[in-house]
Amino acid sequence: MLYLIGLGLSDEKDVTVRGLEAIKGSDRVYLEAYTSILGVGKERLEAFYGKDIIVADRDMVETESDDILANADTLDISFLVVGDPFGATTHADLLLRADALKIPYTVIHNASVMNAVGAVGLALYNYGQTVSIPFFTDSWRPDSWLERVRENARLGLHTLCLLDIKVKEQSEENLARGRKIFEPPRYMSVPTAVSQLLSLLEEDAPSTDSTPAPEALNPSTTLAISLSRVGDPSQKFVSGTLEELSKLDEDAFGGPLHSFVIVGNRFHALERDFAARWAVDRENWDKVSNGVYGVRD
Ligand SMILES: C[S@@+](CC[C@H](N)C(=O)[O-])C[C@H]1O[C@@H](n2cnc3c(N)ncnc32)[C@H](O)[C@@H]1O
């Protein structure tokens, strides 16, 4: 049996009782370690679960899934995913492969950033498409996600922006020379994401749609809410205009992981008042949210 197990968002104790029982009974335990991280390292998980853990990087999951699934028709294999196994990344490939090999699987769910984002105060019902913001490079400034944000904005819907994670990346030189030397992991912070967004807005990249929506995103009147380490005791939320968030330094948000929400242009009064609690500048929040934003029933 293959168990696909969500670990939740914070530390080793967020695993569910069913998840823990499955892990304890497994012959091999893998930890998917490239789409998200917990606030604690693998050693803490091993000590709590009483099991050795094999770290599965992207390469292993994408190209060696048959090794992960080896003998899973007679043995029990656990594949651990931070958050929920279907939160953002689906791991559908692994399940399809298991299916093709006639290996039965069980999914054990847990909390995900996709539902814990509710903690910032905006109703989950009022979110549109989620986007992932990739790191810009010197030669590549991917912006297709911005059109998704604008589509949501036209409908008055909020956008959850998940931020890029780079683990086991090779420098161009090491890649070219075939050297398996990896750069330190990088987790995109809110300041980086907001400054990338503002630089795209400055360029005013033409929309592929003729609807005149770009004005829906404006540095001084678009509200956003950051969430750092949601689900952890150290979690932190900050709300304000894009401009206000861009002026804060990294310390205002603390360590990874970070996400942020671009508020749609309509607020339910409860959403507005709840999210006001994290405002950088409460007076400005009230001015923008009451003056620029519409009201949702
Ligand atoms: C590809 S998603 C993986 C989601 C994970 N499977 C889940 O269900 O939560 C990873 C991104 O989600 C966001 N994220 C995950 N956990 C978070 C947390 N605890 N607080 C804030 N953002 C988080 C970060 O932007 C991170 O780069």
PDBQT file of the ligand as one rigid body, heavy atoms in Angstrom, charges set to zero:
ROOT
HETATM    1  C1  LIG A 301       3.622  24.611  -3.706  1.00  0.00    +0.000 C 
HETATM    2  S1  LIG A 301       2.917  25.194  -2.222  1.00  0.00    +0.000 S 
HETATM    3  C2  LIG A 301       2.770  23.681  -1.349  1.00  0.00    +0.000 C 
HETATM    4  C3  LIG A 301       1.567  23.662  -0.511  1.00  0.00    +0.000 C 
HETATM    5  C4  LIG A 301       1.478  22.521   0.486  1.00  0.00    +0.000 C 
HETATM    6  N1  LIG A 301       1.378  21.213  -0.141  1.00  0.00    +0.000 N 
HETATM    7  C5  LIG A 301       0.218  22.786   1.315  1.00  0.00    +0.000 C 
HETATM    8  O1  LIG A 301      -0.774  22.052   1.157  1.00  0.00    +0.000 OA
HETATM    9  O2  LIG A 301       0.254  23.741   2.109  1.00  0.00    +0.000 OA
HETATM   10  C6  LIG A 301       4.267  25.953  -1.393  1.00  0.00    +0.000 C 
HETATM   11  C7  LIG A 301       4.061  27.423  -1.200  1.00  0.00    +0.000 C 
HETATM   12  O3  LIG A 301       2.937  27.639  -0.357  1.00  0.00    +0.000 OA
HETATM   13  C8  LIG A 301       3.193  28.706   0.536  1.00  0.00    +0.000 C 
HETATM   14  N2  LIG A 301       3.156  28.169   1.901  1.00  0.00    +0.000 N 
HETATM   15  C9  LIG A 301       3.201  26.870   2.272  1.00  0.00    +0.000 A 
HETATM   16  N3  LIG A 301       3.133  26.768   3.600  1.00  0.00    +0.000 NA
HETATM   17  C10 LIG A 301       3.028  28.035   4.087  1.00  0.00    +0.000 A 
HETATM   18  C11 LIG A 301       2.921  28.583   5.383  1.00  0.00    +0.000 A 
HETATM   19  N4  LIG A 301       2.899  27.797   6.452  1.00  0.00    +0.000 N 
HETATM   20  N5  LIG A 301       2.808  29.940   5.512  1.00  0.00    +0.000 NA
HETATM   21  C12 LIG A 301       2.826  30.737   4.420  1.00  0.00    +0.000 A 
HETATM   22  N6  LIG A 301       2.936  30.265   3.175  1.00  0.00    +0.000 NA
HETATM   23  C13 LIG A 301       3.042  28.935   3.005  1.00  0.00    +0.000 A 
HETATM   24  C14 LIG A 301       4.564  29.284   0.202  1.00  0.00    +0.000 C 
HETATM   25  O4  LIG A 301       4.388  30.386  -0.671  1.00  0.00    +0.000 OA
HETATM   26  C15 LIG A 301       5.227  28.106  -0.471  1.00  0.00    +0.000 C 
HETATM   27  O5  LIG A 301       6.225  28.496  -1.351  1.00  0.00    +0.000 OA
ENDROOT
TORSDOF 0
